[in-house]
Amino acid sequence: MDISVVITTCNRPAFLMEALEGIAAQTYKPKEVIIVNDCSEVSYESVLDAIKKVNAKHILLKERSGANRARNIGIEECSGEIIAFLDDDDIWLPEYLNEISAQYQSGADAVVAGFKQLGKENVVVINSDVEVTKTSLLRGNTYCGMSGFSCYRKVLEKLQFDEALPNGQDWDMYVRLFTKGMDFRNIPEALFLYRFQNEDGIGAKVRKLAPKDIYPRLASAYKHKDFLGDYWFKKRVSEQVLFSLKHKEDKKRWISLSIKLVGFKATVNFFFRALRRKVLKKPMAI
């Protein structure tokens, strides 16, 4: 079973180094490694030896294109039957490729897996499903980000990543695979290390947004409004709008926007859930 690896990177050579070390340590070796560098402005010279060690192909894009476009370019460059995606700031544990390979050999079309928090490995995020379910997808991405996702190349060539979405690309892909009836499996084990809250990560950027700029981030919810239904659609939108509210300026405007988009009840329910999570110390879906 040939597995191609697609890594997307941008301005983070030190993180990429760690990701490549994780690939080099795999017990199941990939057929090829494709690094799609989204027009980085910093030098990657320090990573050249690590790139050579895994015999990777490094593609430097001439203009900033976004993660989804970078992934689609990676798909075009691959020749393996399976494509496993890895973000530059995450690290696969040594058995990752071996474990997903076993799933494909037994008939899977796509696979996701659980993870540990990098630097706090006692924090483990695992969905107990053995296959991806609508029940879990309605709650958001309760599985993993792109670093735990793999799929048959022939399927990805048809679906591709939605380049119009600025966020939620993982959940969007999972919903589309599910609704097309794919054999979409989840491995309820922590098989990679996920880096939370980078200084240049999505969470940090969202905290700095003005309310008027949040609308593009709601695109995945509106795209799959029928799949979600009224309750889960409103829940998803309220969570997007009120995400990390305590770190935002002009909190009243954010709350007013949530009420405008999904109503008073859905907005109040967000705060009830936040209070409950605080008491139970239960994380939100990623």
C-alpha positions in Angstrom: 0.0 0.0 0.0 1.8 3.2 -1.3 1.3 6.2 0.9 2.2 9.7 -0.2 2.7 12.4 2.4 1.7 16.1 1.8 3.0 18.7 4.2 1.9 22.3 4.0 4.3 24.9 5.5 4.6 28.7 5.7 7.3 30.6 7.5 7.9 27.9 10.1 11.1 26.1 9.2 11.8 25.1 12.8 8.4 23.4 13.1 8.9 21.7 9.8 12.2 20.2 11.0 10.3 18.5 13.8 7.6 17.3 11.5 10.2 15.8 9.1 11.9 14.1 12.0 8.6 12.4 12.9 8.3 11.2 9.3 11.9 9.8 9.4 11.0 7.8 12.5 8.0 6.1 11.0 8.0 2.3 11.1 6.1 2.2 7.9 7.9 4.3 5.3 6.0 6.5 2.8 6.5 6.2 -0.9 7.1 10.0 -1.2 7.0 13.2 0.8 5.7 16.4 -0.9 6.3 19.7 0.9 4.2 22.6 -0.4 5.6 25.8 0.9 3.0 28.6 0.7 5.3 31.4 -0.4 7.4 31.6 2.8 9.3 34.9 3.4 11.9 33.2 5.6 14.8 30.9 4.7 14.3 27.2 4.8 18.0 26.5 4.4 18.2 25.1 7.9 15.8 22.4 7.0 17.5 21.2 3.7 19.3 18.3 5.3 16.1 17.1 7.0 14.3 17.4 3.6 17.0 15.3 1.9 16.9 12.7 4.7 13.3 11.8 3.8 13.9 12.4 0.1 11.2 15.0 0.0 10.1 17.2 -2.9 10.0 20.9 -1.8 7.6 23.1 -3.8 7.8 26.8 -3.1 4.8 28.6 -4.3 5.4 32.0 -5.9 2.4 33.7 -4.3 0.4 33.2 -1.0 -2.4 30.8 -1.9 -3.7 29.4 1.4 -3.6 26.0 3.0 -6.4 24.5 0.9 -4.8 25.5 -2.4 -1.5 24.2 -1.1 -3.1 20.8 -0.2 -4.7 20.6 -3.6 -1.4 21.3 -5.3 0.1 18.5 -3.1 -2.7 16.1 -4.3 -1.7 16.9 -7.9 1.9 16.1 -7.2 1.3 12.8 -5.5 1.5 9.3 -7.1 0.7 7.1 -4.1 -2.6 5.3 -3.7 -3.1 7.0 -0.3 -2.4 10.6 0.7 -1.7 11.4 4.3 -1.7 15.1 5.3 0.6 16.7 7.9 0.6 20.4 9.0 4.1 21.6 9.6 3.6 22.3 13.3 2.4 18.8 14.2 4.4 15.5 14.6 3.4 12.0 13.8 4.2 9.3 16.4 6.3 6.4 14.9 3.3 4.0 14.4 1.1 6.5 12.6 1.5 5.4 9.0 1.6 1.7 10.0 -1.8 2.1 11.8 -3.5 3.9 9.0 -2.1 1.5 6.5 -3.8 -1.4 8.3 -7.2 0.4 8.0 -6.8 0.8 4.2 -5.8 -2.8 3.8 -9.1 -3.8 5.5 -11.2 -1.6 3.2 -11.2 2.0 4.4 -11.6 4.9 2.0 -10.5 7.6 4.5 -9.1 7.6 8.0 -8.8 10.0 10.9 -7.1 9.5 14.3 -6.7 10.8 17.8 -3.8 12.9 19.2 -1.9 14.2 22.2 -1.1 17.8 22.9 2.5 18.5 22.1 4.3 19.6 25.2 1.5 18.3 27.4 1.3 14.7 26.3 -0.9 13.8 29.2 -3.7 15.7 27.4 -5.2 13.2 25.0 -8.0 13.9 22.6 -9.7 10.8 21.2 -13.2 10.2 19.8 -14.3 6.7 20.7 -16.0 6.2 17.3 -14.5 3.5 15.1 -16.2 5.1 12.1 -17.0 8.7 11.4 -20.6 9.4 12.4 -23.1 12.1 11.7 -23.7 12.4 15.5 -20.1 13.4 15.9 -19.9 15.6 12.8 -23.0 17.6 13.9 -21.0 18.7 17.0 -18.2 20.0 14.8 -14.8 18.5 14.2 -14.6 16.1 17.2 -12.0 14.0 15.5 -8.7 15.8 14.5 -7.2 18.4 12.2 -5.5 17.7 8.9 -2.4 16.0 10.5 -4.6 13.0 11.4 -6.4 12.8 8.1 -5.6 10.5 5.1 -7.6 9.4 2.1 -7.4 7.6 -1.2 -5.9 9.9 -3.8 -8.6 9.0 -6.4 -11.3 10.2 -4.0 -9.4 13.5 -3.2 -8.8 14.2 -6.9 -12.6 14.3 -7.3 -13.5 16.1 -4.1 -10.5 18.4 -3.5 -10.3 20.9 -0.7 -12.6 23.9 -0.9 -10.3 26.8 -1.6 -13.0 29.3 -0.8 -13.1 28.3 2.9 -10.7 30.3 5.2 -11.3 27.8 8.0 -13.2 24.6 8.8 -11.6 22.9 5.8 -11.1 19.7 7.8 -14.7 19.5 8.9 -16.0 20.4 5.5 -14.0 17.6 3.9 -15.2 15.1 6.6 -18.8 16.1 6.0 -18.5 15.7 2.3 -16.8 12.3 2.6 -19.5 11.1 5.0 -22.4 12.3 2.9 -21.0 10.5 -0.1 -21.1 7.2 1.8 -17.4 6.6 2.0 -16.0 4.0 4.3 -14.6 6.7 6.6 -12.9 5.3 9.8 -11.6 6.8 13.0 -8.8 5.2 15.0 -9.6 5.8 18.6 -5.9 6.1 19.6 -3.5 9.1 19.9 -1.2 8.7 16.9 0.2 12.2 16.6 1.2 15.3 18.5 -0.9 18.4 17.9 0.5 21.8 18.7 -2.2 24.0 20.4 -2.3 27.8 20.2 0.6 28.9 18.1 1.3 32.6 18.3 0.6 32.8 14.6 -2.2 30.3 14.7 -5.9 30.6 13.8 -7.0 31.2 17.3 -4.7 34.1 17.8 -5.8 35.7 14.5 -9.5 35.3 15.3 -9.1 37.2 18.6 -7.9 40.2 16.7 -10.8 40.3 14.2 -13.5 42.9 14.1 -17.1 41.6 14.2 -17.6 42.7 10.6 -14.7 40.4 9.5 -16.1 37.2 11.0 -18.5 36.4 8.1 -15.9 34.5 5.9 -15.3 32.2 8.9 -19.0 31.2 8.9 -18.8 29.9 5.4 -18.5 26.2 6.3 -21.6 26.4 8.5 -23.7 28.0 5.8 -22.3 25.6 3.2 -23.6 22.6 5.2 -26.7 24.3 6.8 -29.0 21.5 5.6 -26.7 18.8 6.9 -26.5 20.6 10.3 -30.2 21.4 10.7 -31.5 24.4 12.6 -30.2 23.6 16.1 -26.6 22.5 15.2 -26.3 25.3 12.6 -27.1 27.9 15.2 -24.8 26.3 17.7 -21.9 26.2 15.2 -22.4 29.9 14.2 -22.6 31.1 17.8 -19.4 29.2 18.7 -17.6 30.8 15.7 -18.8 34.3 16.6 -18.2 34.0 20.3 -15.0 32.0 20.2 -12.4 33.2 22.8 -14.7 36.1 23.8 -12.8 36.9 26.9 -9.8 37.9 24.8 -11.7 40.1 22.4 -12.4 43.8 22.5 -15.9 45.2 22.4 -17.5 42.1 23.8 -21.0 43.6 23.6 -20.8 43.9 19.8 -19.8 40.3 19.5 -22.7 39.2 21.6 -25.1 41.4 19.6 -23.8 39.9 16.4 -24.5 36.4 17.7 -28.0 37.4 18.6 -28.5 38.9 15.2 -27.3 35.8 13.3 -28.8 33.0 15.4 -31.1 34.5 18.0 -31.1 35.1 21.7 -31.7 31.5 22.8 -28.8 30.0 20.8 -26.5 32.8 22.1 -27.5 32.2 25.7 -27.0 28.4 25.2 -23.4 29.1 24.2 -22.7 30.6 27.6 -24.4 27.8 29.4 -22.3 25.3 27.5 -19.1 27.4 28.2 -20.0 27.4 32.0 -20.6 23.6 31.9 -17.3 23.0 30.2 -15.5 25.1 32.8 -17.0 23.1 35.6 -16.4 19.7 33.9 -13.1 20.9 32.3 -14.3 19.5 29.0 -12.7 20.9 25.7 -14.7 22.2 22.8 -14.5 20.4 19.4 -11.6 21.7 17.3 
